[in-house]
Structure formats: structure tokens, C-alpha cells
Amino acid sequence: MAHHPQTTVWIFAFLLWISVSLIFRMWLVHRKASLIKKVLWSFVLLVPLFGWMLYGGFFDIPDSMDVQITYQSYPPPGGAV
């Protein structure tokens, strides 16, 4: 099998982009987490696939997120009240 360095670079760049996106999101969503915890999880997220799965399985959902979506949150169709 021939080695294609350009393909390797693109794959690495794509995986790095996903990791950096997850790290950025983690720092925004988990603002109340300790600095040490966020730094450690940032290093874990730099490991493609395995780090992402660990983060999804073990990092707690922040208490500060109110993501209860109710029908009252949206205006009725047609703007009628």
C-alpha cells in the first residue's frame, strides 16, 4: 500500500479540528467546572475517538444548563396569541 502524505495530513487536520471544536465547546458549556478539570479533559479530547468517547461518557452534564424545551418557549404558528 502506497503512503500518501497529503491524505494523512488532511485526516489529521480533520481530527484535530473536531478535537479543538469539542474543547472549545467544553470550555463554554462547563464554565463552572474547575480549571484543572477542564485542562485535563482538554488533553483527553486531543486523543481522537477514544478521548471523545471518554468525554461523552464521564464528563457530567452542567447543572447550569436549562435545556427544558417547552411549547410555551415558541410563539404559536401564524403569530396568534
Secondary structure as GFF3:
##gff-version 3
##sequence-region A 1 81
A	DSSP	alpha_helix	5	29	.	.	.	ID=ss1
A	DSSP	alpha_helix	35	45	.	.	.	ID=ss2
A	DSSP	alpha_helix	50	58	.	.	.	ID=ss3
A	DSSP	three_ten_helix	71	73	.	.	.	ID=ss4
A	DSSP	three_ten_helix	77	79	.	.	.	ID=ss5
###
